[in-house]
Amino acid sequence: RGAEHISAAGLPILDGVELFSLDFEAGGGESHTTTRLSRIGAGVTYLITRRCFDRMFLLRPSPQMNGVVEYVLAAKAKEYGILLHAYCVLSNRYHLLLTDPFGRLPDFQRDLNSLIAKATNAALGRWDGFWERTSYSAVALVGSADVFDKLVYVLANPVAAGLVRRAAEWPGHWSDPRRIGAGPVTIHRPKG
């Protein structure tokens, strides 16, 4: 492993981290997909992307949706020791830039995705599949330049997707760059 460094955005990163491959297996007629990561490492920084089923707008911004996603993301990050650097929740997908200090990414993702799906389906009165079966992407980032590029990608995503002129105008759950280095934020459980 390489030495720990701090990126220009103030994020701890590890140089020389090996990339892993991501394979999907869909069982014959089964209602789930098994995601197999061939290498999970402690201290690895990842860009995570997950899309809603059929690219439906199931994560459409609203005070209730933003509260659910914010709470579940904070609770699961705390439970698994995940260091969340940046995030952007669009209407049909999310992007996370995070570091997994303990190699617990699969458990974190399983619980995060499950709770978001259950809470959102219940709020919307729907019971169908929530996540696109093969939409999960976890890319291990190698070096500070990769981390910085993906940080910019995540933070600028609402603008790049043509949803708003300035990222701060996005009404969904998004990590405001003005918060970088500003210390912890207290998240309260949403009512209802």
SULGI-V382704 format. One record per helix or strand of 2 or more residues. SS is the DSSP state (~ for helix, > for strand). FROM is the first residue (numbers start at 1). LEN is the number of residues. If there is no record, write none. Layout:
SS&FROM&LEN ; SS&FROM&LEN
This chain:
>&4&3 ; >&12&3 ; >&22&5 ; >&33&5 ; >&44&9 ; ~&53&3 ; ~&63&18 ; >&82&8 ; >&93&8 ; ~&105&20 ; >&137&4 ; ~&143&18 ; ~&167&3 ; ~&177&3
